[in-house]
Amino acid sequence: MKNKQTLSRRGFLKKASTLTAGVAAFPYIIPSSALGLNGKTAPSNKITIGSIATGGQARGVLGACIGQPDTRSIAVCDVNKKNLAKGKEMVDQRYGNTDCATYHDFRELLARDDIDAVIIAPPDHWHAIPCVDAANAGKDIYCEKPLTHDLGEGQAVVAAAKRNGTVFQVGSMQRAGENFKQACELVRNGYLGKITHINVGLPNGNTQQMVSSYPEVPEWLDYDFYVGPAQFVPYHPDRLDWNWRWWMDFGGSQMMDWIGHHGDIAHMGMGWDHTGPETIEPVLWELPKKSNIYDAPHQYQFNNTYADGTTMTVGSGSSMPEEFMKVGGGGTQWLNAEGDWIYVDRGALRASDPELLNIKFSGNDFRFRKERNHMRDWLDCIKTRKQPLAHVEAGHRSASIGHLGKIACTLGQKLNWDPKAETFTDNTMATNMLFRPYRGEWTL
């Protein structure tokens, strides 16, 4: 049995951060090198990591984590035995041993008190439950975007993270990019003037697909666990891996894939990490005409209005306004009343007046942290207990843009939303869509 006086590494860091606030009363200074700061890693201060899901994107995130000098990955979990084996092999090769533990049930991984933090990167419908359970278990969290499958789940995850003091980074890694920071700093510091409209262009959705049969579930997959809280549908291999996102009960098409990137940057530039739109109006929701395993929209568009009167158009690339299509195919564009604009995506930073991009910021201007590695930002914040660049509420509010658009487009109705209370003000049917019923015994 553990001695009740034993203080964990994570508990020590929390206590240290509390004590430094009262340094006059407790004048003991902990060298930053002892906490692994300033690029120095104390051997006793490795952040131990567990990974929930080991598919393609999950392994990408895991690779970014184990490449850092102050981490130690000790466990991976997946209901897909093939992916699980790949995840374990990746970790074991990194450390030159066979020590990485494997789990079928994420709850067993979370029960280990020697794991400080977890990476959560399964399909969207499996984000919320592990996030809440991980926060309640005292783990810090890196969760892939979108934060959750439904808006109501996002509210629960935010509440759990705040209640437990979780250092929570959402995988909206564009926030760490230099171009994105510069664009957002120009907008937030008023160099474009008052913003009146924002365009958020996302990729088109998937094409349709018809199948004539549903094969047996392979022995290497626990399909019932894979479906989890979602409503049960027959197994088909084309609903796994990348393609799960085209079935709306598992994912949310390219709209939800990318709203946590370009929609997130729109909010980042406006300082809207704690709010959302007040009205959402559907424009386009084009579903596949001949498909029995996918039901995600191919093209989509909706318009939002925020409290200060700023409007936002969100849509698939081919449906976006001409003012957007002239400058980029997928990214974020802010415009002022005169039509001047700043546009940013992963490959470009442009402005209607190129001189805007040469502006030298003053000492009084708002600036983001300079850290350009999204994983490094999370790990540093685990030590300092500061908020990461893509903290949990920012990720929730960004995902909410898509959640609200999906509800409005599904109903075909303009909706009124209270972003402070996070409720619809006059539509019971829309309110019922904030949280889908869970299957079986699964609860949040």
Secondary structure, 3 states (H helix, E strand, C coil): CCCCCCCCHHHHHHHHHHHHHCCCCCCCCCCHHHHCCCCCCCHHHCEEEEEECCCHHHHHHHHHHHCCCCEEEEEEECCEHHHHHHHHHHHHHHHCCCCCEEECCHHHHHCCCCCCEEEECCCHHHCHHHHHHHHHCCCEEEECCCCCCCHHHHHHHHHHHHHHCCCEEECCHHHHCHHHHHHHHHHHCCCCCCEEEEEEEECCCCCCCCCCCCCCCCCCECHHHHHCCCCCCCCCHHHCHHHHHHCCCCCCHHHHHHHHHHHHHHHHHHCCCCCCCCEEEEEEEECCCCCCCCCCCCEEEEEEECCCCCEEEEEEHHHCCHHHHCCCCCCEEEEECCCCEEEEECCEEEECCHHHHHCCCCCCCCCCCCCCCHHHHHHHHHHHCCCCCCCHHHHHHHHHHHHHHHHHHHHCCCEEEECCCCEECCCHHHHHCCCCCCCCCCCC
